[in-house]
């Protein structure tokens, strides 16, 4: 089940790139080679649209290795490394920093007030997180995408209750190591109280022992599951495991995106 969420766009990263970088003709005349830093705190194979940005810029005349260079830095899930990686990018005098999630963007923001920073996705409110001054007017040198994962966590509970009117106990599938999980949990609790639902924190971690979480959820009396967004939810192996376990334990489950359902050929119910 999924309702199409509204994504609030502070400013398209590609537009910021275009305004930040000079037109290709000017770059060719001056011999300028622009450096774009890509900062990620996640998995080494995380590309968060960098390939799409490369492709679009190539179509506009920016040729990698000729008039633009991408400097890729990855913390490999060790957030303590982020400040050092940002310092490395600053030493290279990058013209722009493309950050991944809110932690990456915040690390870059703390290091520079002048170099433009684009965060590619903030699941939680970027204002509350300290990334921007407001959604309508970001201010400063930071902008990016807000995917509203915190708000949508509550909306999914509303859809679940609407689909299952007699529902009273719901397990919230959480990832204990996600920095954005707490805000989604807080919003889930707020909405659950309004709906008269009892919710149980069904926590998983990097051990991938997902079945234990499902067994515990059943023992608590939960009769449905709501999945929140986190890093693992972007991986096909995780999605397959959760869908298979939800079917095994016969638990109606609402997911964060159609990818869960599409990959396993599950019927998707859309909200109004």
JOSULHU-V509666 format. One record per residue. N is the residue number from 1. PHI is phi in whole degrees, -180 to 180 (999 if undefined). Layout:
BEGIN
n | phi
N | PHI
N | PHI
END
This chain:
BEGIN
n | phi
1 | 999
2 | -158
3 | -108
4 | -68
5 | -83
6 | -86
7 | -97
8 | -88
9 | -103
10 | -71
11 | -172
12 | -58
13 | -54
14 | -64
15 | -63
16 | -64
17 | -59
18 | -66
19 | -76
20 | -75
21 | -90
22 | -70
23 | -57
24 | -53
25 | -62
26 | -65
27 | -61
28 | -67
29 | -68
30 | -89
31 | 75
32 | -68
33 | -114
34 | -86
35 | -112
36 | -115
37 | -89
38 | -114
39 | -112
40 | -134
41 | -99
42 | -97
43 | -65
44 | -66
45 | -92
46 | -76
47 | -112
48 | 22
49 | 74
50 | -63
51 | -67
52 | -65
53 | -65
54 | -58
55 | -63
56 | -65
57 | -68
58 | -63
59 | -67
60 | -96
61 | 104
62 | -92
63 | -103
64 | -62
65 | 92
66 | -109
67 | -127
68 | -151
69 | -130
70 | -102
71 | -105
72 | -99
73 | -132
74 | -132
75 | -85
76 | 51
77 | 67
78 | -115
79 | -61
80 | -64
81 | -83
82 | -57
83 | -57
84 | -67
85 | -67
86 | -64
87 | -58
88 | -63
89 | -65
90 | -67
91 | -64
92 | -80
93 | 57
94 | -67
95 | -88
96 | -158
97 | -118
98 | -100
99 | -99
100 | -81
101 | -86
102 | -63
103 | -63
104 | -65
105 | -63
106 | -68
107 | -63
108 | -69
109 | -63
110 | -67
111 | -92
112 | -149
113 | -108
114 | -118
115 | -74
116 | -58
117 | -126
118 | -119
119 | -91
120 | -80
121 | -167
122 | -113
123 | -66
124 | -110
125 | -52
126 | -67
127 | -73
128 | -63
129 | -78
130 | 90
131 | -81
132 | -136
133 | -75
134 | -159
135 | -69
136 | -71
137 | -132
138 | -56
139 | 70
140 | 59
141 | -114
142 | -122
143 | -153
144 | 159
145 | -108
146 | -119
147 | -90
148 | 61
149 | -61
150 | -66
151 | -65
152 | -69
153 | -61
154 | -72
155 | -62
156 | -66
157 | -64
158 | -62
159 | -66
160 | -64
161 | -67
162 | -65
163 | -78
164 | -126
165 | -56
166 | -86
167 | -62
168 | -133
169 | -128
170 | -129
171 | -93
172 | -100
173 | -77
174 | -114
175 | -111
176 | -62
177 | -102
178 | -85
179 | -70
180 | -102
181 | -67
182 | -61
183 | -68
184 | -68
185 | -67
186 | -61
187 | -67
188 | -63
189 | -65
190 | -62
191 | -71
192 | -60
193 | -63
194 | -66
195 | -89
196 | 74
197 | -101
198 | -98
199 | -115
200 | -123
201 | -75
202 | -94
203 | -91
204 | -123
205 | -144
206 | -74
207 | -76
208 | 63
209 | -87
210 | -70
211 | -65
212 | -61
213 | -65
214 | -67
215 | -61
216 | -66
217 | -61
218 | -64
219 | -64
220 | -79
221 | 92
222 | -67
223 | -117
224 | -160
225 | -131
226 | -118
227 | -93
228 | -102
229 | -85
230 | -162
231 | -62
232 | -64
233 | -67
234 | -87
235 | -103
236 | -57
237 | -63
238 | -65
239 | -60
240 | -62
241 | -63
242 | -67
243 | -64
244 | -64
245 | -72
246 | -62
247 | -69
248 | -61
249 | -94
250 | 53
251 | -110
252 | -56
253 | -134
254 | -109
255 | -106
256 | -87
257 | -158
258 | -69
259 | -59
260 | -57
261 | -76
262 | -63
263 | -68
264 | -111
265 | 59
266 | -98
267 | -68
268 | -103
269 | -102
270 | -98
271 | -76
272 | -66
END
